[in-house]
Amino acid sequence: MSPGRNDPCHCGSGRKYKKCCLDSDRAPALRSERDEQGLLIGNAPIDTMWEVQNKRVRAIGSTVAFRPPHETDHEFYIDLLCSKTLGAEWHRAQLERPAAERHVIEHWTDAYARARRGESEKATLIKHAEHSYSSPATGELKSLLCLAYDNYTLLHAQALPDSLIKRLRRHDQFQGARYEMAVAAVFVRAGYELRWLTETDRKLPEFIASHPSSKVEIAVEAKSRHRPGVLGRDGDFPDVDDLRVDVDGLMKRALEKETDGRPYIVCLDLNLPPEQGEDIEAWSAELHRRVLAPFGREATGEPDRFSAVFFTNYSWHWDGEEPASNPMSFVIRSLDAAVPLMANEAELLTEAILQYGNVPGGGVAAAA
Protein backbone atom coordinates (compact mmCIF):
# COMPACT_ATOMS: atom_id res chain seq x y z
CA MET A 1 0.00 0.00 0.00
CA SER A 2 1.42 3.37 -1.03
CA PRO A 3 1.94 6.01 1.68
CA GLY A 4 -0.27 9.10 1.77
CA ARG A 5 1.15 12.46 0.77
CA ASN A 6 1.57 13.54 4.41
CA ASP A 7 2.75 10.15 5.71
CA PRO A 8 6.41 9.56 6.59
CA CYS A 9 8.34 8.66 3.44
CA HIS A 10 8.98 4.96 2.91
CA CYS A 11 12.69 5.61 2.34
CA GLY A 12 13.26 6.31 6.03
CA SER A 13 14.40 9.91 5.64
CA GLY A 14 11.92 11.14 8.27
CA ARG A 15 10.41 13.64 5.82
CA LYS A 16 6.85 13.64 4.55
CA TYR A 17 6.29 11.53 1.45
CA LYS A 18 5.22 14.55 -0.63
CA LYS A 19 8.48 16.34 0.18
CA CYS A 20 10.69 13.33 -0.40
CA CYS A 21 10.13 10.43 -2.84
CA LEU A 22 6.65 11.18 -4.22
CA ASP A 23 7.81 12.78 -7.47
CA SER A 24 10.49 10.16 -7.99
CA ASP A 25 8.09 7.26 -7.42
CA ARG A 26 5.57 8.70 -9.86
CA ALA A 27 8.10 9.24 -12.65
CA PRO A 28 7.16 7.20 -15.75
CA ALA A 29 9.27 4.26 -16.87
CA LEU A 30 12.03 5.24 -19.31
CA ARG A 31 11.61 3.78 -22.79
CA SER A 32 14.55 1.76 -24.10
CA GLU A 33 15.19 -0.54 -27.07
CA ARG A 34 15.01 -4.29 -26.38
CA ASP A 35 15.56 -7.47 -28.37
CA GLU A 36 13.10 -10.35 -28.72
CA GLN A 37 14.33 -11.78 -25.39
CA GLY A 38 13.68 -8.53 -23.56
CA LEU A 39 17.37 -7.65 -23.19
CA LEU A 40 18.31 -3.98 -23.32
CA ILE A 41 20.34 -3.35 -26.48
CA GLY A 42 20.66 0.44 -26.86
CA ASN A 43 20.88 1.31 -30.55
CA ALA A 44 19.12 -1.43 -32.48
CA PRO A 45 21.40 -3.47 -34.79
CA ILE A 46 21.09 -2.95 -38.53
CA ASP A 47 21.84 -6.25 -40.22
CA THR A 48 20.66 -7.55 -43.60
CA MET A 49 21.71 -9.85 -46.44
CA TRP A 50 22.86 -8.57 -49.82
CA GLU A 51 21.84 -11.61 -51.82
CA VAL A 52 23.41 -10.52 -55.13
CA GLN A 53 26.88 -10.34 -53.58
CA ASN A 54 26.28 -13.07 -51.02
CA LYS A 55 27.34 -10.68 -48.27
CA ARG A 56 25.92 -9.79 -44.90
CA VAL A 57 25.63 -6.03 -44.42
CA ARG A 58 26.02 -4.69 -40.89
CA ALA A 59 25.93 -1.09 -39.69
CA ILE A 60 28.39 0.13 -37.07
CA GLY A 61 27.42 3.65 -36.14
CA SER A 62 27.71 5.71 -39.33
CA THR A 63 29.73 3.06 -41.19
CA VAL A 64 28.79 -0.13 -43.02
CA ALA A 65 30.66 -3.44 -43.01
CA PHE A 66 30.29 -6.28 -45.54
CA ARG A 67 30.61 -9.57 -43.72
CA PRO A 68 30.55 -13.31 -44.52
CA PRO A 69 26.97 -14.61 -44.94
CA HIS A 70 27.19 -17.29 -42.25
CA GLU A 71 28.99 -15.21 -39.64
CA THR A 72 27.42 -15.27 -36.17
CA ASP A 73 26.95 -12.14 -34.09
CA HIS A 74 29.59 -13.35 -31.65
CA GLU A 75 32.14 -13.82 -34.41
CA PHE A 76 31.33 -10.36 -35.71
CA TYR A 77 31.79 -8.70 -32.31
CA ILE A 78 35.16 -10.39 -31.75
CA ASP A 79 36.45 -9.65 -35.25
CA LEU A 80 35.37 -6.01 -34.89
CA LEU A 81 37.34 -5.72 -31.65
CA CYS A 82 40.45 -7.34 -33.11
CA SER A 83 40.49 -5.86 -36.60
CA LYS A 84 39.02 -2.36 -36.12
CA THR A 85 39.60 -1.33 -32.51
CA LEU A 86 42.90 -3.05 -31.73
CA GLY A 87 44.15 -3.35 -35.31
CA ALA A 88 46.46 -5.68 -37.23
CA GLU A 89 49.57 -3.66 -36.38
CA TRP A 90 48.90 -4.01 -32.65
CA HIS A 91 48.35 -7.75 -33.10
CA ARG A 92 51.63 -8.18 -35.01
CA ALA A 93 53.48 -6.27 -32.31
CA GLN A 94 52.04 -8.61 -29.68
CA LEU A 95 53.18 -11.70 -31.59
CA GLU A 96 56.75 -10.38 -31.58
CA ARG A 97 56.77 -10.48 -27.77
CA PRO A 98 57.45 -13.60 -25.68
CA ALA A 99 54.15 -15.33 -24.91
CA ALA A 100 54.36 -14.48 -21.21
CA GLU A 101 54.67 -10.75 -21.99
CA ARG A 102 51.73 -10.47 -24.39
CA HIS A 103 48.61 -8.45 -23.64
CA VAL A 104 45.84 -10.32 -21.84
CA ILE A 105 43.52 -9.79 -24.84
CA GLU A 106 46.05 -11.64 -26.99
CA HIS A 107 45.80 -14.63 -24.64
CA TRP A 108 42.00 -14.51 -24.86
CA THR A 109 41.99 -14.34 -28.66
CA ASP A 110 44.43 -17.25 -28.78
CA ALA A 111 42.01 -19.29 -26.64
CA TYR A 112 39.21 -18.26 -29.02
CA ALA A 113 41.21 -19.39 -32.07
CA ARG A 114 41.97 -22.76 -30.47
CA ALA A 115 38.30 -23.23 -29.59
CA ARG A 116 37.25 -22.50 -33.17
CA ARG A 117 39.74 -25.09 -34.45
CA GLY A 118 38.36 -27.65 -32.03
CA GLU A 119 41.59 -27.79 -30.03
CA SER A 120 40.21 -26.80 -26.63
CA GLU A 121 39.47 -29.51 -24.08
CA LYS A 122 37.11 -27.31 -22.02
CA ALA A 123 35.39 -25.60 -25.00
CA THR A 124 34.47 -28.52 -27.23
CA LEU A 125 32.81 -27.57 -30.52
CA ILE A 126 29.17 -28.56 -30.87
CA LYS A 127 27.71 -28.70 -34.40
CA HIS A 128 24.10 -27.56 -34.77
CA ALA A 129 23.81 -27.33 -38.56
CA GLU A 130 25.98 -26.56 -41.56
CA HIS A 131 28.07 -23.45 -40.79
CA SER A 132 26.61 -23.37 -37.27
CA TYR A 133 28.77 -24.32 -34.28
CA SER A 134 29.01 -23.31 -30.66
CA SER A 135 31.08 -24.16 -27.62
CA PRO A 136 30.72 -23.85 -23.84
CA ALA A 137 32.01 -20.51 -22.57
CA THR A 138 35.23 -20.71 -20.59
CA GLY A 139 36.40 -17.79 -18.50
CA GLU A 140 38.75 -16.66 -21.28
CA LEU A 141 36.08 -16.85 -23.98
CA LYS A 142 33.49 -15.10 -21.82
CA SER A 143 35.92 -12.30 -20.97
CA LEU A 144 36.75 -11.77 -24.64
CA LEU A 145 33.13 -11.91 -25.78
CA CYS A 146 31.88 -9.41 -23.20
CA LEU A 147 34.67 -6.99 -24.06
CA ALA A 148 33.91 -7.42 -27.77
CA TYR A 149 30.19 -6.79 -27.24
CA ASP A 150 30.97 -3.68 -25.18
CA ASN A 151 33.21 -2.48 -28.00
CA TYR A 152 30.44 -3.02 -30.58
CA THR A 153 27.83 -1.34 -28.36
CA LEU A 154 29.93 1.79 -27.98
CA LEU A 155 31.07 1.93 -31.61
CA HIS A 156 27.49 1.52 -32.83
CA ALA A 157 26.45 4.41 -30.57
CA GLN A 158 29.53 6.41 -31.68
CA ALA A 159 30.51 6.66 -28.02
CA LEU A 160 34.00 5.12 -27.91
CA PRO A 161 36.68 7.84 -27.69
CA ASP A 162 40.14 7.29 -29.19
CA SER A 163 41.74 7.97 -25.81
CA LEU A 164 39.97 4.94 -24.35
CA ILE A 165 41.08 2.74 -27.25
CA LYS A 166 44.69 3.77 -26.69
CA ARG A 167 44.42 2.82 -23.01
CA LEU A 168 42.79 -0.50 -23.92
CA ARG A 169 45.83 -1.45 -26.01
CA ARG A 170 48.26 -0.81 -23.15
CA HIS A 171 48.63 -3.71 -20.74
CA ASP A 172 49.24 -1.37 -17.75
CA GLN A 173 46.05 0.63 -18.43
CA PHE A 174 43.90 -2.16 -19.81
CA GLN A 175 41.98 -3.03 -16.65
CA GLY A 176 40.68 0.50 -16.04
CA ALA A 177 39.81 1.02 -19.71
CA ARG A 178 38.05 -2.35 -19.87
CA TYR A 179 35.84 -1.55 -16.89
CA GLU A 180 35.03 1.96 -18.13
CA MET A 181 33.92 0.39 -21.42
CA ALA A 182 31.76 -2.13 -19.55
CA VAL A 183 30.04 0.57 -17.50
CA ALA A 184 29.60 2.84 -20.51
CA ALA A 185 28.09 -0.05 -22.51
CA VAL A 186 25.61 -0.72 -19.68
CA PHE A 187 24.38 2.87 -19.90
CA VAL A 188 24.22 2.84 -23.70
CA ARG A 189 22.19 -0.41 -23.71
CA ALA A 190 19.77 1.25 -21.31
CA GLY A 191 19.29 3.99 -23.89
CA TYR A 192 21.54 6.69 -22.44
CA GLU A 193 23.62 9.13 -24.44
CA LEU A 194 27.18 9.69 -23.19
CA ARG A 195 29.47 12.68 -23.02
CA TRP A 196 33.00 11.69 -22.04
CA LEU A 197 34.82 14.22 -19.86
CA THR A 198 38.34 15.13 -20.90
CA GLU A 199 39.22 18.22 -18.85
CA THR A 200 42.54 17.85 -17.05
CA ASP A 201 42.46 20.81 -14.64
CA ARG A 202 39.67 19.34 -12.47
CA LYS A 203 38.96 15.95 -10.92
CA LEU A 204 36.01 14.85 -13.02
CA PRO A 205 34.17 11.52 -13.36
CA GLU A 206 34.42 9.40 -16.51
CA PHE A 207 31.33 10.63 -18.34
CA ILE A 208 27.94 12.32 -18.18
CA ALA A 209 24.94 10.18 -19.13
CA SER A 210 21.47 11.41 -20.00
CA HIS A 211 18.39 9.50 -21.14
CA PRO A 212 16.31 11.11 -23.92
CA SER A 213 13.14 10.36 -21.94
CA SER A 214 14.22 12.26 -18.85
CA LYS A 215 16.98 14.68 -19.96
CA VAL A 216 18.53 14.35 -16.47
CA GLU A 217 22.32 14.51 -16.56
CA ILE A 218 24.00 11.87 -14.39
CA ALA A 219 27.71 11.91 -13.52
CA VAL A 220 29.27 8.43 -13.65
CA GLU A 221 32.58 7.16 -12.24
CA ALA A 222 33.98 3.64 -12.83
CA LYS A 223 36.81 2.06 -10.84
CA SER A 224 38.14 -1.50 -10.82
CA ARG A 225 40.23 -2.98 -8.00
CA HIS A 226 43.75 -3.87 -9.14
CA ARG A 227 45.20 -7.16 -7.91
CA PRO A 228 48.81 -8.29 -8.50
CA GLY A 229 49.23 -10.74 -11.35
CA VAL A 230 45.61 -10.34 -12.52
CA LEU A 231 44.48 -8.76 -15.82
CA GLY A 232 48.00 -7.97 -16.87
CA ARG A 233 49.09 -6.32 -13.63
CA ASP A 234 52.67 -6.82 -12.47
CA GLY A 235 53.35 -8.99 -9.45
CA ASP A 236 52.75 -12.50 -8.21
CA PHE A 237 49.29 -14.02 -8.43
CA PRO A 238 47.59 -13.55 -5.03
CA ASP A 239 46.53 -16.24 -2.59
CA VAL A 240 42.78 -16.43 -3.09
CA ASP A 241 42.14 -16.99 0.62
CA ASP A 242 43.81 -13.66 1.43
CA LEU A 243 41.64 -11.56 -0.89
CA ARG A 244 39.15 -9.15 0.66
CA VAL A 245 36.36 -6.77 -0.33
CA ASP A 246 38.75 -3.85 -0.06
CA VAL A 247 37.48 -1.13 -2.40
CA ASP A 248 37.07 1.59 0.24
CA GLY A 249 40.11 3.38 -1.20
CA LEU A 250 38.47 3.42 -4.63
CA MET A 251 35.30 4.84 -3.08
CA LYS A 252 37.24 7.57 -1.33
CA ARG A 253 38.90 8.64 -4.58
CA ALA A 254 35.60 8.48 -6.45
CA LEU A 255 33.99 10.87 -3.97
CA GLU A 256 36.73 13.42 -4.63
CA LYS A 257 35.40 13.95 -8.17
CA GLU A 258 33.49 17.13 -9.05
CA THR A 259 29.96 16.44 -10.28
CA ASP A 260 28.61 20.01 -10.55
CA GLY A 261 25.35 19.29 -8.74
CA ARG A 262 24.36 16.26 -10.81
CA PRO A 263 23.18 12.89 -9.49
CA TYR A 264 26.30 10.79 -9.05
CA ILE A 265 26.65 7.06 -9.70
CA VAL A 266 29.84 5.31 -8.57
CA CYS A 267 30.58 1.92 -10.16
CA LEU A 268 33.08 -0.29 -8.33
CA ASP A 269 34.29 -3.64 -9.61
CA LEU A 270 35.70 -5.90 -6.90
CA ASN A 271 37.83 -8.09 -9.20
CA LEU A 272 37.48 -11.11 -6.92
CA PRO A 273 37.29 -14.81 -7.82
CA PRO A 274 33.63 -15.82 -8.33
CA GLU A 275 33.58 -18.04 -5.24
CA GLN A 276 34.46 -15.03 -3.09
CA GLY A 277 31.03 -13.59 -3.82
CA GLU A 278 28.94 -16.72 -3.32
CA ASP A 279 27.76 -15.61 0.13
CA ILE A 280 25.94 -12.48 -1.05
CA GLU A 281 24.69 -11.63 2.44
CA ALA A 282 28.17 -11.57 3.94
CA TRP A 283 29.51 -9.84 0.83
CA SER A 284 26.98 -7.01 1.02
CA ALA A 285 27.45 -6.61 4.78
CA GLU A 286 31.21 -6.23 4.31
CA LEU A 287 30.71 -3.68 1.53
CA HIS A 288 28.34 -1.66 3.68
CA ARG A 289 30.75 -1.68 6.63
CA ARG A 290 33.90 -0.86 4.68
CA VAL A 291 32.68 1.14 1.68
CA LEU A 292 29.38 2.84 2.44
CA ALA A 293 29.23 3.54 6.18
CA PRO A 294 32.51 5.54 6.35
CA PHE A 295 31.16 8.01 3.79
CA GLY A 296 27.53 8.29 5.01
CA ARG A 297 25.85 10.90 7.21
CA GLU A 298 26.61 9.12 10.49
CA ALA A 299 30.33 9.36 9.74
CA THR A 300 30.48 12.71 7.94
CA GLY A 301 27.44 14.61 9.26
CA GLU A 302 26.47 15.43 5.68
CA PRO A 303 24.20 13.89 3.00
CA ASP A 304 25.71 11.21 0.79
CA ARG A 305 27.78 12.58 -2.09
CA PHE A 306 26.79 9.53 -4.13
CA SER A 307 23.28 8.99 -5.45
CA ALA A 308 23.86 5.28 -6.03
CA VAL A 309 26.69 2.75 -5.97
CA PHE A 310 26.86 -0.12 -8.43
CA PHE A 311 28.97 -2.99 -7.09
CA THR A 312 30.05 -5.50 -9.74
CA ASN A 313 32.25 -8.55 -9.94
CA TYR A 314 32.81 -9.19 -13.65
CA SER A 315 35.42 -11.79 -12.91
CA TRP A 316 35.39 -14.42 -15.66
CA HIS A 317 39.12 -13.89 -16.13
CA TRP A 318 39.64 -15.72 -12.82
CA ASP A 319 38.03 -18.82 -14.38
CA GLY A 320 40.65 -19.06 -17.14
CA GLU A 321 40.17 -22.30 -19.11
CA GLU A 322 37.43 -23.50 -16.76
CA PRO A 323 33.71 -22.90 -17.44
CA ALA A 324 32.68 -19.29 -16.93
CA SER A 325 30.91 -18.47 -13.68
CA ASN A 326 27.90 -16.23 -13.26
CA PRO A 327 28.56 -12.50 -12.75
CA MET A 328 27.52 -10.83 -9.51
CA SER A 329 26.22 -7.28 -9.23
CA PHE A 330 23.96 -5.26 -7.02
CA VAL A 331 22.88 -1.65 -6.74
CA ILE A 332 22.55 0.50 -3.64
CA ARG A 333 20.53 3.67 -4.08
CA SER A 334 21.21 6.28 -1.43
CA LEU A 335 18.25 7.25 0.76
CA ASP A 336 20.07 10.36 1.92
CA ALA A 337 21.78 11.68 -1.21
CA ALA A 338 22.64 15.32 -1.64
CA VAL A 339 21.34 14.91 -5.21
CA PRO A 340 18.93 11.94 -5.40
CA LEU A 341 18.66 9.57 -8.34
CA MET A 342 15.10 9.30 -9.66
CA ALA A 343 13.44 5.92 -9.10
CA ASN A 344 12.82 5.32 -12.81
CA GLU A 345 16.50 5.93 -13.61
CA ALA A 346 17.58 3.60 -10.80
CA GLU A 347 15.20 0.84 -11.92
CA LEU A 348 16.30 0.94 -15.55
CA LEU A 349 20.01 1.03 -14.75
CA THR A 350 19.68 -1.75 -12.19
CA GLU A 351 18.07 -3.92 -14.86
CA ALA A 352 20.83 -3.03 -17.34
CA ILE A 353 23.69 -3.79 -14.98
CA LEU A 354 22.15 -7.11 -13.90
CA GLN A 355 21.92 -8.12 -17.58
CA TYR A 356 25.65 -7.65 -18.12
CA GLY A 357 27.19 -10.84 -19.48
CA ASN A 358 24.14 -11.76 -21.58
CA VAL A 359 25.45 -11.32 -25.12
CA PRO A 360 22.80 -11.81 -27.81
CA GLY A 361 23.57 -13.66 -31.01
CA GLY A 362 25.19 -16.89 -32.15
CA GLY A 363 27.75 -19.18 -30.57
CA VAL A 364 31.10 -18.15 -29.19
CA ALA A 365 33.12 -20.41 -31.45
CA ALA A 366 31.54 -20.89 -34.82
CA ALA A 367 33.55 -22.91 -37.30
CA ALA A 368 35.65 -21.09 -39.85
N, C-alpha and C positions, 0 to 999 in steps of 0.2 A: 504494500500500500504506500503510495507516494505521500510525503509530508505536505502539510498545508503551508501556505505562503508564510505564515507567522510562526510556524513550528521551528524548533532547532534544526539546523541543517544536518542531513544524514552523514556528512563528511566528518563530523566531530569538531568543527572549528569553534562551536559555541555561538555562532552568529545565526540570525534568522535565515530560513531557507531562501526567502526572496532577496536577501542581500548577499547571498553566498553562491550556491550552485544552481539556482533555478534556471537562469539563462543558459548556462552550460548544458544542463540536462535536457532542455527543450530544443537545443540546436539540432537541425535535421541531419540525417546521415549524409556523409560526403560521397558523391558518386565517383566510382572508379571502374576502369575497364577490367573485365575478368574473362578467363577462358571458359571452355565448356565444363571444366571441373570445378569452377568457382574460384580458381586461384587468381590473385591480383597480378596483372601483367603490365601495367603502365601503358605505354604506347603499343597499340595492337600491332602484331607482326603483319607484314605485307609479303605474301609468298604465293607465287603462281607458277604454272608450267608454261613454257614457250615450246609448244609441240613441234613447230617447224624446225627449230634448232635442237630439239631434244635437250633443253636446258631448263633448270629451275631458276626462277628469277626471285631474288630476295632483296628487300629494301633494308638499308641500314642508315637511318637518319635521312639525309638528303642524297645519299648515294645508292646505286643499284649494283648488285653482284650477281653474276651468272654462275650457277653452281651445278654440280652433277645431278642428274634426275633422281637418283635413288638415295641421295644423301639424307641422313637423319638430322633432326634439329641439333642433337647433341654433337654430332660430327661438325656441323656448321659452326656452332658456338666455339668449339675448341680450335678449329682451323682459323677462325676469325681472330681469336686471341693470339695464336702463334704467328700467323702470316701478316696480319695488319697491325696489331697493337705492339707486339714484341719485335717482329720483323726477322727476315732471313739473316741479315747481318748480325743481329744479336745472337741468333741461334748458332751461327758459324763460330762466333767468338766463344761461346760456351763450350763447343765441342773441342776447341783448342786447349781448354783447361783440363787438368787432371780430374777424373770423375768426382773425387771427393770435394773438389773446390767449385763445382758447378752450382749454378743457381737452383734453388729448390724447385722452381717451375720446370727446369730441365729434367729433374729426376721424375717429376710427375708425368711429363709428356713421354718420357722413356717407358714408364710403366704402362701408359696408354697405348703406345706403339706395340709393346709386347703382348698386351691383352688383345689387340686387334689381330695380331698374327697367330693367336691361339697358343702363346707361349707362357701364359701366366697360370700357375697352379691354383691361385685363389680367385681368379676372375675367368673361369672357363667360358668359352664362347657357346652360346645357345642359339641354334638356327630356328627361326620362326617361319621363314619363307625365303624365296629367292631374293637376294640382296638385303635380307633383313636378319640381323643378328643382334644379340645383346649379351651382356655379361653381368654378374653380380658386381656391385660397387664396393671396391676396397676403399680404404682411407685415402690412398693416393689418388684414385680415380675420382672419388667424390670431391676432394679438395680442388682438383683441376677443373672438374665440371662446374662447380659452384662459382669459381673465379671466372671461368669462361662465360657463364650466363650473366654474371654481374657486368662483365666487360661489354657483352652484347646489349644488355639493358641500357647502359649508360651511353654507348655509341648511338643506339637507335633513338635515344632522347636528346642526342647532341649535348651530353652533359658530362663528358670525360675530358678534363683539361690535360694539355700536354705535360704540364708539370707533374701530374699524378702518374702519367705513363712513364716518365723518366725515373721517378722514384720506384715504380713497380719493377723496373729492369735491374735496379741495384739491390744486391743481396742484403746490404746493411740497412736499407730503407724499405724493403719489400713488405715486412709484416705490417707496418703502419699504413702503407699505401693499400695493401690488400684489404685491411679492415675498413678503411675509409670508403673504398669501392663497395664493399658489402653493405655498409650502412646507407650510402647514397643510393644503391640499387633498391634497397628496401623502400626508401621514400619514393623513388621514381615509380616503382610497381604499384604503390598506393595512389599514384596519380599526381604527385607533387612535382613542381618545377623547382630547379635548384639554381642558386647563384653562389658559386665558389668564391670565397674571400681570399684575397691575395695581398692585402696591405701588410707591410712589414714593420710599421712604426707603432702598432698596437697589438696586444694579445687578443686575437680574434678566434672564434670557433671555425670549424672547417667550412661550413656553408650555411646559407639561409634557404629554407624550404617554405614554399607557399602552395596551398591547394587552390585551384581555380574556383572551387565551390565556396571557399571561405575567405580567401584573400589574406588570411592571417599569416604574418611572417614569423617563422620559428627558427631560432638559432640552434644549430646542431653541432655537437662535438663528438668525436669518435676516438677512443684510445684502447689499445690492445696491450695486455701485460706481456712484456718480454721475459723469456726464460732461456737460460744458457743452453746452447746446443739444439734449440728448437726453432723451426722456420728460418734456418740460415743464420741464426745468431751464433757468435763465437762462444766458446766455452764447452765444458763437458756436459753431457746429457744429465739432467737432474735425477735424483732418487725420487721416484713417484711418491713414496710415503712421506717425504719431507715437504711436498708442495702444499701451499695454503691459499685461501681466498684472500690474497693480499693486494687488493687494487685501491686501497685507501689513498696511496700516493698519487695514483692517476686521478682520483676524484678531486683531490686537493688542487692539482694543477688545472683540471678542467674548470673548477669554480673560480679560477683567476682570470678566465677569459671575459672580455667585454661583450655584452649582448645587446646593449643600447635599448633596454626596456622591452625586449621581445621575450615571449615564452622560450624556455631553454631546455633542450633535451640533451642529456649526457648519455652516450652509449659506451659501455665498458665491456670488453671481451676478456674473460678470465684466462683463456689459454691454458686450460687444465685437461688432463686425460679424462675421457668420458666417465669413467667409473668414479671420479672424484665428485661428480655432480649427481650421483644416483640417489642420494638421500636429500631430496629437494628441500625438506623441512629444515634440516640442519644447515644446508647450504644457504638458504634464505635468511636464517637466523644469524649466521656468521656475517653475511653481507650487511644486514641491518646494523649489527653491533659495530663492525669495523668501518663501514663505508658511509652509511646514512646518518646514524646517530651523532657522530662527531661534528656534522655540518648542519644539524637541525636546530630548531629554536631553543630547545633545552640546553644545548651546548653553546650557542652563539648569542641567544637573546633576540635574534632577528628571524624574519620569515626565510624560508628556503630559497636559495638562489637558483635552484633547479626546479623546473616544472615537472619533469619526469626523468627517471633513470631507466635505461634499457640495459639489463644485464644479459650477456650472451656467452655461450661457450661453443663457438664454431670450431670444433677441435678434431675434425676427421684426420688431420695430419698426424695425430698421435696414434691412429690405428695402423698407419703404414700399409703393409700388404694384407692385413687382416680385413674382414668385412667392416664396412663403415658403420659407426654407431649413430644413434639418433642425436640431433642437436638439442641443446637445452637453452631456453631463453625465458625470461619473464620481465614484466614491466611494472615499475612502481611509480604511480602518479602522486605527486606531492599534494597533501591536503592543506598545506600551509605555505604555498608558493608565493613569492613576491609578485610574480606574473603567472597566473594559473594557465594550464593547458585545457582548452575546451574538451568536454567529454567526447564529442564526435571525432575530434582529431585523435584523442587517445585511443578510442576504440578501433579506428581504422588502422592506425600505426601498430597497435598491439597485434591485430590480425596479420598485418604484413610481416612483422618481425617473427611471428610464430610460424609463418609459412616458409621461412628461409630454409633452403635445402631441398625444396620441392621444385625440381627443374622440369618443365613440360617438354614433351617431344620424345623422340625415339631413343633407342638404347645407347648406352655409354660406348660400347665397342662394336660398332657395325663393321662388317667385313669390307675390306678394300675391294 
